[in-house]
Amino acid sequence: MKKIISKITILSILSVLLLSCFVFKASAARASIAFNNPKVGDSVSVTVTITDSAGLDAVIFSLIYDPEILEYKESENASGGAGMVTVTQSFSTATSKRYTINFKALKAGVSGIKVTNGFYTSYSHGNEEIPFDDVSYNMKVSDASKSDNANLKSLSLSNGSLSPAFSASRTSYTATVANSVTQCRVYATASDSDAKVSVSGDSALKVGKNTRTVTVTAPSGAQKTYTITITRLAADEEPTDSSDTDTSGTESTEEPTGNPLETTVDGTLFTVATDISGVTLPEGFKVSSADYNGEQVATAEDSDRNFVIYYLCPADSDELVPYIMNESGTAFERLKYADFAGNIYIFTDFPEDMSAPEGYYETTAQIGDFDMPAYASTEDGYSDFYYLYGFFDGGFRVYRYDSAENMLQRYPEFKLTSSGAEAGLAPDAGIAERFGSLSSNAKVIVIGLIIAVIGAAALAVLLIVKLVRSRNTLPDDYELEDMFANSSDVTGTLNGGKSREDTEDSMYPKK
């Protein structure tokens, strides 16, 4: 009986211990963010609070922000800048810790504020590092010197009618369409021509309620959001009010009369984006703007404007696709690019006045959806490697693409060459200049030819000298053939091994 009671007691104790461990592990820290939306030039503080009822002993996390909009100032237990601040602190056990990180607002816009890579330790958790979930919000920085007008001038749908009728001060609308209507685009124009308009939500309609939002960002950075709830009826459902319901199943061509931001590329309808704040730009590119059909649209460009990228949104998707204008500025062309390890590389044709070294031929390399202009080696065993001309972080370079392993690498060993005229040599350029403009292979060939000519000339001189000397030491009736007949063999004797006496007798017969 005592053994049974002892076993029950032990099992009870083990159960309590396991349960307590489970309870402790179930407790987890969480982060929260608080701040006020500032104006340009204001100082602004971001407060991050880490809480865990089971207790904290140490905290580490990173706060991500937009360095073009916010400038980091010094803060306790924090260090960093250029878009990321890291907070690290160890302390006596506490259930909550608060950190204040100070910034200065540099310009109008929206900066994401995100707490990420967060860890904490607690004796209650065995003093191990435990991650906590990321949390993020948007900070809106406004400019008091610029317009706060974030109103829409017009708002309409490609199918259906807004209810109630549009008014700039009203921000919520509904619309109903028949089951046969599968697509509905939103057309919106800002009252302030310098304001930016972005539309979110899928233009494809599912049966039931579909939500589209229109966000207007004023020049000052102030924002206003309009919401449209579009209801697509079921196949067997009848509209309750035909006056507010589009039953045609076809897009309206009356309103608007024409959207200046729409364009057709290769048979596909696109809308040129006016807001690209959520787009990951190539390294070294910044957001800018351009005029398109009298409307201001968002662009991305590098510091030297080698590329000005427009982002186009297809009618049946919310994806923003990068395009560039053709040379005449009359049509869009797809930007050829690829993402390797989070870096975006733009590819283009090799310069017209340059060509590849010997041993390479022109071809194309398939990378993603694009056929990139490239060179490939004529040598066996290199069929998986392609050489491309790419732009990254402000500069054009030659890259080698390994198609077998899908890897891209800078390849300075691949030297582009050009002819003397193409290299810009003057007509009276010297030999050294012309030699310097040759490729490595050409230089080797030229040097080899020079050595061969010098060797041939030296051999000719030696033969002439030998002939002259022989001519001066032999009788007048001595023939040239005799000189070669009397040449030394490997033993050092003359005339094929004859003795000196024999030779002399043959050369000068006794009378």
C-alpha positions, 0 to 999 in steps of 0.5 A: 500500500505504501508503494502504491501511495509513493508511486501516486505521489511521484506521478502527481509531482511529475504532472505538476512539474510538466504542467508548470513547464507548459504554462511557463512556455505558453507565456510569451513576450509581445511588443507594442509601438506608439508615436504621434504623426509629426510635421517636417522638422519636428522631433518625434519619439517612437515608444516600444514596449516589451511585456511578458507577465512571466518576467524579463531579464534581457531584451534585444530587438531592431527597429526599422524605419525609412532614413529618407523620411526620418533621421535617428537621434541618440537614445538610451540603450540604442545604437544604429542609423541608416534605416535600422536602430538596435536596442539591447539591454540586460536588467533585473527581472521585470514584467514590462520594459519601455524604450523611447527612440528619438527621430527628426522628421526630414520630409513629407511621406510615409515611413514604416516603423517595424520592430523585428528580430526581437528576442528576450530572456527570462529565468522563468523560461530557463534563461534562454533566448526566445523570439517575439513576433514582429509588429509594424505601423506606418508613420505619416510625416506632413509638411506644413508648407505644402497643401493638405488637400487629400480630397478626390475630384472624381471617383467612378467604377468601370461597372456599376454605380456608386451609392450614394453619389460621389462627394469629396467629403464622403469616404464610404460607398457601395455598389452592386453588380450582376453575377455576370460582371467579373471585373470592376476597375476604380477610376480616381482623380485627386483634387490637387494635381500634386497629390498621389492616388493609389488604389488597392484591392483586386479588380476581379470580383468574387461572388459576395462583397469585394472591398476596394480602397482609394488612398490620396496622399496630399503634397504635405503628406496628409492622407485620406482613404475612400472605401468602396464595397462592391457586391457581386450577386449570386447566379440565382440572385435578383437585384433589389433595386435595378437603378443601382445595379449593373446587369449588363455584364460589360464595362461602362464606356461612358464614365470616365470619358477616358482615363489618362493613366491607362495604356495598352502594351502588347494587347494588355491594358495597364494603369500607370501607377501614381504611388510606388511606396510599397515597391522594392526599388533596385539598389541606388534608385530613388522615387521620383515623378514624371508627367504622363498624359498631363498626370503626375505618376511615380517613377524610380530613377538612378542618380544619373538617370540611366534608367527611368522606371515606370510601374504599370498595373494590369487590369486583372491584378494589383501587381506593379510591373516595371517598364521603361519608355522607348527611345522615342518616348512614345511607348513602354518597353518591359524592363529586363531585370533579375533578382539575385539574393535580394539584389535587382540587376538590370540587363541591357545590350552591350555597347554598340562600339564594343565587342567581346574578346576572341573565342566568344559568340553572341547569343541570349541567356534565359533568366526568368521571363526574359531572353537577355543579350549575352555572349558565350564561350566557344570552348567545350565545358563552358556551355552553362556560362553566359556573359551579360552587360548589367547595371547595378548600384549606379554602374554598368559591368559585365556579369557571368551567369551560371545557368546550371546553378542560377548564380550571377557574379561580377566578371571583370576578366571579361574585357570588352574590345574595340577597333582603333577607329571605334576606340577613338584613335587619331589618324596619326596615332603612334605605334604604341597607341595602336598596339595598346588598343589591341586585345590580349590575343592580338597582342600575342599574335603581333609579338609572335610575328615580330619574333618570327621576323627577327629570327628569320632575319638573323638566320639570313644574316648568319648564312650570308656571313658564312658564305662570305667567309667560305668564299674568301678562303677557297680557290676561285674554282671551288664550287659552292656545293663543295662547301656543303659536301665538306661540312663537319659531321658529328665526329668533327671530320670533313667530307663524311669521315675522310681523313685530312690527307684524303681531303686535301688530295681531293681538293688539291690533286697532285700533279 
